[in-house]
């Protein structure tokens, strides 16, 4: 699906990155990539997950009638449910579920018609949210600093995403400047880099001459400082 320029102009990138980064930094269920979408959803919300097959066989609901062949979020009997197509590849199911969760966490209006301009803005926002959760910009930028070329194949293989998702992520990063992000958007950058240091060291080992800030060492030092403060407060 293509979007017009007006839809892009209305996208609230600050809100998207702030929400996604907070989850990347603090969600216990995200310890690596890819992470388990179902575990993450149940940890962060009361949303239920249901496959298209189960919806039809157990509840008599033909999900594609809601307008999606991949996934859709609906409110039924007061409960949020994300229906997903179990026949699609895991990486596509994962992205589709995160896209629908994006609608929920960003407080989007539901059941809009495609003719509504807000519909297209919300679709873009949900895509950006899912992309940031599944392929964090902070990690990709750090890989670049470690002399890794952000090719489509590198992103696909490192984060287990589709060819299309990797290509779009590559395009987005090539057309944005990290230094221009707001304070809210970059608030959790250091925490995210510290949390996923081991992953970075696997997908983009540091060159010998690498001289950037060692987040792993700083994390260890911070743990030591915290333990010292904790012991001091007990007295």
C-alpha positions in Angstrom: 0.0 0.0 0.0 1.3 3.5 -0.9 0.6 6.6 1.2 0.3 10.2 0.2 2.6 12.9 1.6 -0.2 14.3 3.9 -0.4 11.0 5.7 3.3 11.1 6.4 3.1 14.7 7.6 0.6 13.7 10.3 2.6 10.8 11.7 3.5 11.4 15.3 7.0 10.0 15.3 7.9 11.4 18.7 5.0 9.4 20.3 5.8 6.2 18.4 9.5 6.2 19.3 8.8 7.1 22.9 6.4 4.2 23.4 8.4 1.7 21.5 11.7 2.6 23.2 10.2 2.4 26.6 9.0 -1.1 25.8 12.4 -2.1 24.4 14.2 -0.8 27.5 11.8 -2.1 30.2 9.8 -5.1 28.9 11.2 -8.3 30.6 10.0 -10.5 27.8 12.2 -8.8 25.2 15.6 -10.3 25.7 16.6 -10.9 22.1 15.5 -10.8 18.5 13.2 -12.2 17.4 11.2 -12.3 20.7 8.0 -14.2 21.3 5.1 -11.9 20.3 2.5 -13.9 22.3 4.5 -13.7 25.5 5.1 -10.0 25.0 1.4 -9.2 24.3 0.2 -11.1 27.4 2.9 -9.4 29.5 2.0 -5.9 28.4 -1.8 -6.0 28.1 -5.0 -7.8 28.5 -5.3 -8.4 24.8 -6.1 -11.9 23.7 -4.6 -13.6 20.6 -6.6 -15.9 18.3 -5.8 -17.5 15.0 -8.1 -17.1 12.0 -8.5 -20.9 12.1 -9.6 -21.0 15.8 -11.9 -18.0 15.3 -13.8 -19.8 12.5 -13.9 -23.3 14.0 -14.6 -22.3 17.7 -16.4 -19.0 17.4 -17.8 -19.0 13.9 -16.0 -15.8 13.0 -14.7 -15.3 9.5 -12.0 -12.8 10.3 -11.2 -11.6 6.7 -14.6 -9.9 6.8 -13.0 -7.4 9.1 -10.8 -6.3 6.1 -7.5 -8.0 6.7 -5.8 -11.1 5.4 -2.9 -11.0 7.9 -4.1 -9.7 11.3 -6.7 -7.3 12.8 -7.5 -6.1 16.3 -11.2 -6.0 17.3 -13.2 -5.4 20.5 -15.6 -8.2 21.1 -17.7 -8.4 24.3 -15.6 -5.7 25.8 -12.3 -7.5 25.2 -9.5 -6.6 22.8 -8.5 -9.5 20.5 -5.8 -9.7 17.9 -6.8 -12.2 15.2 -3.9 -13.4 13.0 -3.4 -15.6 10.0 -1.7 -18.7 11.3 -0.8 -19.8 7.7 1.6 -17.0 7.1 5.4 -17.3 7.9 6.4 -16.6 11.5 8.2 -13.4 10.7 5.1 -12.0 9.0 2.8 -13.1 11.8 5.1 -11.4 14.3 5.2 -8.1 12.4 1.4 -8.2 11.9 0.7 -8.8 15.6 3.1 -5.9 16.6 1.4 -3.7 14.0 -2.0 -4.4 15.6 -0.6 -3.9 19.1 0.7 -0.6 17.8 -2.9 0.5 17.1 -3.8 -0.4 20.7 -0.8 1.2 22.5 -1.0 4.4 20.4 -4.7 4.7 21.2 -5.8 4.7 17.6 -9.4 4.9 16.4 -10.7 1.6 15.2 -12.8 0.5 12.3 -12.0 3.5 10.1 -12.6 3.2 6.4 -9.7 3.4 3.9 -11.3 6.5 2.5 -10.6 8.3 5.8 -7.2 10.1 5.7 -6.7 9.2 9.4 -6.8 5.5 8.5 -3.6 5.9 6.4 -1.8 8.0 9.1 -2.6 5.3 11.7 -1.4 2.5 9.4 1.9 4.3 9.0 2.2 4.9 12.7 1.5 1.2 13.5 4.1 0.1 10.9 6.7 2.5 12.4 6.0 1.2 15.9 6.3 -2.5 14.8 9.5 -1.8 12.9 11.1 0.0 15.9 10.2 -2.9 18.2 11.4 -5.6 15.9 14.4 -3.8 14.3 15.5 -1.1 16.9 17.1 1.9 15.3 19.6 2.2 18.1 21.0 -1.3 17.5 21.1 -0.8 13.7 23.0 2.5 14.1 25.4 0.9 16.5 26.0 -1.9 14.0 26.9 0.8 11.4 29.4 2.3 13.9 31.0 -1.2 14.1 31.5 -1.1 10.3 28.5 -3.3 9.4 26.7 -2.4 6.2 23.0 -2.2 6.8 22.1 -4.3 3.8 18.7 -5.9 3.4 20.2 -9.4 4.0 22.0 -8.3 7.2 18.7 -6.9 8.7 16.7 -9.9 7.6 19.2 -12.4 9.1 19.9 -10.4 12.3 16.4 -9.7 13.3 14.4 -12.4 11.5 12.1 -10.2 9.5 10.8 -10.3 6.0 12.6 -9.1 2.9 10.0 -6.3 2.5 10.3 -5.2 6.2 14.1 -5.2 6.0 14.1 -3.2 2.8 11.7 -0.6 4.2 13.8 -0.3 7.4 17.0 0.2 5.4 15.3 2.9 3.3 13.9 4.7 6.4 17.3 4.7 8.2 19.0 6.0 5.0 16.6 8.9 5.0 16.7 9.9 8.6 19.3 11.6 10.9 19.5 10.1 14.4 20.9 13.4 15.8 17.7 15.2 14.9 15.5 13.1 17.1 13.9 14.8 20.1 14.9 14.2 23.7 11.7 12.1 24.2 12.7 9.9 21.2 16.2 9.3 22.5 15.5 9.1 26.2 16.1 5.3 26.4 18.9 5.0 23.9 21.7 4.2 26.4 19.5 1.7 28.3 18.6 -0.1 25.1 22.2 -0.3 24.0 23.3 -1.6 27.4 20.4 -4.1 27.5 21.2 -5.7 24.1 25.0 -5.5 24.2 25.4 -9.2 24.0 23.2 -9.3 20.9 25.2 -6.5 19.3 28.5 -8.4 20.0 27.1 -11.4 18.1 25.6 -9.7 15.0 28.3 -7.0 14.9 31.5 -7.9 16.8 33.6 -4.9 17.7 36.6 -4.3 15.4 39.9 -4.3 17.4 40.3 -0.6 16.9 36.7 0.1 18.0 36.8 3.0 20.4 33.1 3.8 21.0 31.6 3.8 24.5 31.6 0.3 26.0 27.9 0.0 27.2 28.6 -3.5 28.6 31.3 -2.2 30.9 29.2 0.8 31.9 26.2 -1.5 32.7 28.5 -3.6 35.0 29.7 -0.4 36.7 26.2 0.9 37.2 25.1 -2.4 38.8 28.0 -2.1 41.2 27.1 1.5 42.0 23.4 0.4 42.6 24.4 -2.4 44.9 26.6 -0.1 46.9 23.8 2.4 47.3 21.3 -0.3 48.2 23.7 -1.6 50.9 24.2 1.9 52.2 20.5 2.6 52.5 20.0 -0.5 54.6 22.1 1.1 57.3 
